[in-house]
């Protein structure tokens, strides 16, 4: 029983020899142009920087900085010295009111206290803060006594 049907198994001829030659059919779905999954890698990390060594003509100077020599910003105050007062405003007022002779030492001590406070020198900053406070109290007292003397002396009509 043979039929002349186009769809019968006897009339279908498959040609496997020329799959790569035509551009339609199953050969057009070839994956030769695509990279295989094993060939796709993430980009490698950049190589580490190579160390630069000084030449023999360049002098090598090694200095070791102490914590007191490191520059800091005015807003970078260590937390352990944040509660130490430097009395800068009071010293500035004493410089104007108490006279230059008595006000300069208090103002200089305030500057030094602030420097140690920024560098993190807790012990030195506390000692200098106490000395600055004592000196500011002394200068303020002398300024008030002098002001009272001047008012009473020049206000007396006799």
Secondary structure, 3 states (H helix, E strand, C coil): CCCCCCCCCCCCCCCCCCCCCCCCHHHHHCCCCCCCHHHCCCCCCCCCCCCCCCCCCCCCCCCCCCCCCCCCCCCCCCHHHCCCCCCHHHHHHHHHHCCHHHHHHHHHHHHHHHHHHHHCCHHHHHHHHHHHHHHHHHHHHHHHHHHHHHHHHHHCCC
